Amino acid sequence: MTNIIITGCSTGIGLETAKYLNERNIKVYPTARMSEDVSMLKSLGFEDAMQLDVREADQIASVIKTVLEKEKKIDVWFNNAGFGQPGAIEDIATDILREQFETNVFGLHECTRQIIPVMRSQGQGKIIQHSSVLGIISLFGRGAYNASKYAIEGLTDTLRLELKDTNIYPVLLNTGPITSDFRKNAMHKLKENIEIEHSVFKEKYKKSLEAKKSKVPFNEEADSVAKVVYKIILDEEPKPRYYITKATYMLGYLKRILSTSLLDKVLLKIG
């Protein structure tokens, strides 16, 4: 049976992907940072759920060791854990930017670095990296998150070249708007880490915080991602990149055909 380890399964894409794959006879090892979320996963029938904070190298090693003891192999690793820190670049303290990178980039990198020797040893494997449409284009007020996803793009594009002569496949997912708690959690980060009252963008921030939840254009449910992950698992040679949601296709196309100045005008209207 094919197995997969998924990081960041407390909610949204990670959780729904775990459920979707489990229903299709894939052995899923879901992980979450908080112990209460691990308990939740176990209550849903994922007895092999484990606690994993991707910022902790020893926890990553422990998860890998546990799965190898049970399975003797790890077929797929899905680097899904991450969060978004909103705020204009001039309002983001360097420590806050570092915090964004600790999870989205450095945690992903440590997971990737630790799983590669395992996959080299077994002669095969797939590493799925959760990037974003914001790894292709940038939106106003999302500089920290944009930068973290651009970093994932650069690391994974390079990794693909370095693993060219192996049966290990690094795969990028460029997701657009997906139903999850992402925006709610981002608003908490905005209030927690940005000095809103002292910012020249104060009114923009307040408008974002006061905005009522509304349907996001081109939004899709989390199973849109789960279906792509399942396809990657089934494909012997998966593609290096998968666009998910119409928003990603549209913005990726505009990035290719428009000048920087024209693209900026479009993106300012969106942001």
ZAMARGU-4260 file (C-alpha; in steps of 0.2 Angstrom, whole numbers, plus 5000, padded with zeros to 4 digits):
<rodrens>
0) 5000/5000/5000 | 5006/5017/4996 | 5009/5029/5011 | 5010/5047/5013 | 5015/5059/5027
5) 5006/5076/5027 | 5011/5091/5038 | 4998/5104/5044 | 4983/5093/5045 | 4973/5103/5059
10) 4961/5110/5046 | 4958/5115/5028 | 4969/5107/5014 | 4979/5095/5025 | 4964/5088/5034
15) 4953/5086/5019 | 4968/5078/5009 | 4970/5066/5023 | 4952/5061/5023 | 4951/5060/5004
20) 4967/5049/5002 | 4961/5038/5016 | 4945/5034/5007 | 4955/5029/4992 | 4966/5016/5001
25) 4981/5027/5003 | 4990/5024/5020 | 4990/5042/5028 | 5001/5048/5042 | 4993/5065/5046
30) 5003/5077/5057 | 4998/5093/5066 | 5008/5105/5077 | 4996/5105/5092 | 4992/5090/5103
35) 4974/5094/5103 | 4973/5093/5084 | 4982/5076/5085 | 4968/5070/5096 | 4955/5077/5084
40) 4964/5067/5070 | 4964/5051/5080 | 4945/5054/5084 | 4942/5054/5065 | 4950/5037/5064
45) 4968/5042/5060 | 4976/5031/5074 | 4993/5034/5067 | 4992/5053/5068 | 5007/5061/5075
50) 5012/5078/5083 | 5024/5088/5072 | 5030/5106/5073 | 5040/5107/5057 | 5051/5120/5065
55) 5058/5106/5076 | 5071/5095/5067 | 5070/5082/5081 | 5051/5080/5079 | 5054/5078/5060
60) 5066/5064/5063 | 5055/5056/5075 | 5040/5055/5063 | 5052/5048/5049 | 5059/5035/5061
65) 5041/5030/5067 | 5034/5028/5049 | 5050/5018/5043 | 5048/5006/5058 | 5030/5002/5053
70) 5031/5003/5034 | 5050/5001/5029 | 5047/5015/5017 | 5040/5032/5014 | 5032/5035/4997
75) 5026/5053/4998 | 5030/5068/5009 | 5017/5082/5007 | 5025/5098/5014 | 5008/5107/5018
80) 5011/5116/5034 | 5011/5135/5033 | 5002/5151/5037 | 5000/5169/5031 | 5007/5185/5039
85) 4998/5200/5032 | 5005/5217/5033 | 5014/5230/5022 | 5033/5227/5021 | 5037/5243/5030
90) 5026/5237/5045 | 5033/5219/5046 | 5047/5219/5059 | 5061/5208/5054 | 5058/5196/5068
95) 5040/5193/5061 | 5047/5190/5044 | 5059/5177/5051 | 5044/5169/5060 | 5035/5168/5043
100) 5050/5159/5035 | 5053/5148/5050 | 5037/5138/5046 | 5034/5141/5028 | 5052/5140/5021
105) 5064/5133/5034 | 5052/5120/5041 | 5048/5114/5024 | 5067/5114/5020 | 5071/5104/5035
110) 5057/5091/5031 | 5064/5090/5013 | 5082/5088/5018 | 5078/5074/5030 | 5067/5064/5019
115) 5078/5065/5003 | 5091/5052/5011 | 5077/5040/5015 | 5070/5041/4997 | 5088/5040/4990
120) 5090/5024/5000 | 5074/5016/4994 | 5076/5022/4976 | 5060/5032/4974 | 5049/5045/4981
125) 5038/5060/4979 | 5040/5077/4988 | 5025/5088/4986 | 5028/5106/4990 | 5013/5117/4994
130) 5017/5134/4986 | 5003/5146/4980 | 4998/5157/4966 | 5007/5170/4977 | 5023/5160/4973
135) 5020/5166/4955 | 5013/5184/4957 | 5013/5196/4972 | 4998/5205/4980 | 4998/5221/4990
140) 5000/5219/5009 | 5006/5201/5008 | 5024/5203/5007 | 5030/5191/5020 | 5019/5177/5013
145) 5023/5181/4995 | 5042/5180/4999 | 5040/5164/5008 | 5031/5156/4993 | 5044/5163/4981
150) 5057/5155/4991 | 5048/5138/4990 | 5048/5140/4971 | 5067/5143/4970 | 5071/5129/4982
155) 5060/5117/4973 | 5065/5122/4955 | 5083/5119/4961 | 5080/5103/4969 | 5072/5096/4954
160) 5088/5099/4944 | 5098/5091/4958 | 5087/5075/4958 | 5086/5074/4939 | 5095/5057/4938
165) 5084/5049/4952 | 5067/5042/4954 | 5063/5056/4967 | 5051/5069/4961 | 5049/5086/4969
170) 5032/5093/4964 | 5025/5111/4966 | 5007/5115/4970 | 5001/5132/4965 | 4985/5134/4974
175) 4973/5149/4973 | 4959/5153/4985 | 4953/5137/4994 | 4940/5135/5008 | 4950/5135/5024
180) 4953/5144/5040 | 4968/5153/5031 | 4960/5170/5031 | 4954/5170/5048 | 4971/5165/5055
185) 4979/5178/5044 | 4968/5191/5052 | 4973/5186/5069 | 4992/5188/5064 | 4988/5205/5057
190) 4981/5211/5074 | 4994/5202/5084 | 5010/5207/5074 | 5006/5224/5065 | 5005/5241/5074
195) 4989/5245/5065 | 4986/5262/5073 | 5004/5269/5068 | 5003/5263/5050 | 5000/5274/5035
200) 4990/5259/5029 | 4979/5259/5045 | 4963/5262/5035 | 4966/5247/5023 | 4970/5236/5038
205) 4954/5241/5047 | 4944/5238/5031 | 4951/5221/5030 | 4947/5217/5048 | 4930/5223/5047
210) 4926/5214/5030 | 4912/5202/5032 | 4915/5185/5025 | 4910/5184/5007 | 4912/5172/4993
215) 4930/5174/4985 | 4930/5174/4966 | 4936/5157/4959 | 4936/5149/4977 | 4936/5130/4977
220) 4934/5117/4990 | 4949/5109/4998 | 4946/5093/4989 | 4952/5101/4973 | 4969/5100/4981
225) 4966/5082/4987 | 4962/5076/4970 | 4978/5083/4963 | 4988/5075/4977 | 4980/5059/4973
230) 4984/5060/4955 | 5002/5064/4959 | 5003/5048/4970 | 4996/5038/4955 | 5007/5045/4942
235) 5023/5036/4940 | 5031/5052/4933 | 5021/5067/4940 | 5023/5084/4932 | 5034/5096/4941
240) 5020/5109/4944 | 5001/5109/4946 | 4990/5124/4945 | 4975/5123/4956 | 4960/5135/4954
245) 4955/5146/4939 | 4963/5160/4948 | 4980/5152/4947 | 4978/5149/4929 | 4972/5166/4925
250) 4986/5175/4935 | 4999/5163/4929 | 4994/5167/4911 | 4994/5186/4914 | 5011/5185/4922
255) 5018/5178/4906 | 5010/5190/4894 | 5009/5207/4902 | 5023/5219/4906 | 5028/5221/4924
260) 5019/5238/4924 | 5003/5232/4917 | 5003/5217/4928 | 5005/5228/4943 | 4989/5238/4938
265) 4979/5222/4938 | 4986/5216/4954 | 4983/5232/4963 | 4964/5230/4958 | 4964/5213/4965
270) 4973/5217/4981
</rodrens>
